[in-house]
Amino acid sequence: MTAQDSRAIEDSHYAQYYARKPVTIVRGKGTLLYDDRGKEYVDCTGAYGACIVGHAHPRVAKAIADQAEKLIACHGSVYNDTRASFTSKLTNILPKGLDRIFLSNSGTEAVECAIKVARKFTGRRKVVAVKGGFHGKTHGALSATWDAKYRKNFEPLVPGFAHIPFENVEAAKETVTNDTAAILVEPIQGEGGIRVPSKSWMGLLQDLVHDGGGLLVADEIQTGFGRTGKLFASEHLGMQPDILCLGKGVASGLPIGITAANSETMGSLSVGEHTSTFGGNPVVCAAGSATIDVLFDERLVDNAAKVGEYFKAGLLRMMSWHRIIREVRGLGLMLAVEARFDVHQIILDALQQGVLMLDAGRNILRFLPPLCIQPEHVDRVLEILPNILEKEELAKLPG
Ligand SMILES: Cc1ncc(COP(=O)(O)O)c(C=O)c1O
């Protein structure tokens, strides 16, 4: 099938819900992707953060193939060896005390489960989220997601949600009260533009919700599993979540959502109140176990910290030469360049020059490469960006 065939079919028959880039990706290896003509790209998107150990990692690919030959479908109503082994590996590395998990198929589902658990456990309805936050697009999670562009055509959303401004102390004190079931918060806002809160503000949220008898729910769907240079971004901020949501790269890009808490909290839902036909699928669990093994054996969390620092330093150097850059921010391999203008053309030009990049809002470039990225890949990105930025500057900031 040619590029034209693939695009024509998807354009004709696939719902047009994604802003598509004009490229047909057919293969990947580590940090690199290849299109249908064999052109190579440095992947700074990591499949929206879902590729953490690198594309087509041989150990993950083998685990998937081996499991697929043994058993593909296995419902949660019977026990399964592969699911048990993944559950054991995962609960060994989760923050202390979070030793009971529910497996689903996406980030938004992990959040749905967290909302239900928090409401049932506390017997309360109110969930406080943060302006600029993103938690998914199904109705419960969407009620916590901030951006009006995702929400406005689907109201009424689920009642009981309140949003407080990022870093605002007074609003937090007023809103988080003793009728609050949970604060649902990303340690670092991803879709919202890679915004890193202060440790003191996050500490205040944690104290407020705990003092009022509610739960702290950390949405680490984008930040978790090493992305920020620590296994969980909560560690940077001194957070001790009562419920943790994970997704994206945990199974190297196979569909997964994880909701974790202690046994008492998770035990508040009874049999049948929350299930999923595909949740805990053995092929996904095999991929998850292999992903955890690779993450530790190849020391990818350390690599994210080290190469992330190198990447950020390069972007900061660029900021001193280019007026178009307003700010460089982020931790580990979760980085952003905030520009003074729309970054759409920058992303298209970078694609032409063999680098796949993401946005996070109109004027923010976002970098979420696989955690195995090496300095030589970063150099390729830093090499092409100055010319692209200069062209945009000339077009948009004359004189
Ligand atoms: C922080 C956060 N929460 C939830 C989600 C929703 O995950 P999914 O797209 O797998 O439903 C995302 C996805 O980008 C996310 O970044």
Ligand as a Chemical Component Dictionary entry (heavy atoms), coordinates in Angstrom:
data_LIG
# 
_chem_comp.id                   LIG 
_chem_comp.type                 NON-POLYMER 
_chem_comp.pdbx_formal_charge   0 
_chem_comp.three_letter_code    LIG 
# 
loop_
_chem_comp_atom.comp_id 
_chem_comp_atom.atom_id 
_chem_comp_atom.alt_atom_id 
_chem_comp_atom.type_symbol 
_chem_comp_atom.charge 
_chem_comp_atom.model_Cartn_x 
_chem_comp_atom.model_Cartn_y 
_chem_comp_atom.model_Cartn_z 
_chem_comp_atom.pdbx_ordinal 
LIG C1 C1 C 0 -2.475 13.469 32.240 1  
LIG C2 C2 C 0 -3.377 12.688 31.338 2  
LIG N1 N1 N 0 -4.478 12.108 31.840 3  
LIG C3 C3 C 0 -5.312 11.382 31.091 4  
LIG C4 C4 C 0 -5.074 11.216 29.736 5  
LIG C5 C5 C 0 -6.031 10.399 28.900 6  
LIG O1 O1 O 0 -5.389 9.256  28.446 7  
LIG P1 P1 P 0 -6.006 8.428  27.184 8  
LIG O2 O2 O 0 -5.808 9.266  25.978 9  
LIG O3 O3 O 0 -5.197 7.153  27.185 10 
LIG O4 O4 O 0 -7.438 8.196  27.501 11 
LIG C6 C6 C 0 -3.947 11.807 29.165 12 
LIG C7 C7 C 0 -3.694 11.689 27.722 13 
LIG O5 O5 O 0 -2.982 12.434 27.118 14 
LIG C8 C8 C 0 -3.082 12.575 29.983 15 
LIG O6 O6 O 0 -2.013 13.171 29.484 16 
# 
loop_
_chem_comp_bond.comp_id 
_chem_comp_bond.atom_id_1 
_chem_comp_bond.atom_id_2 
_chem_comp_bond.value_order 
_chem_comp_bond.pdbx_ordinal 
LIG C1 C2 SING 1  
LIG C2 N1 SING 2  
LIG C2 C8 DOUB 3  
LIG N1 C3 DOUB 4  
LIG C3 C4 SING 5  
LIG C4 C5 SING 6  
LIG C4 C6 DOUB 7  
LIG C5 O1 SING 8  
LIG O1 P1 SING 9  
LIG P1 O2 DOUB 10 
LIG P1 O3 SING 11 
LIG P1 O4 SING 12 
LIG C6 C7 SING 13 
LIG C6 C8 SING 14 
LIG C7 O5 DOUB 15 
LIG C8 O6 SING 16 
# 
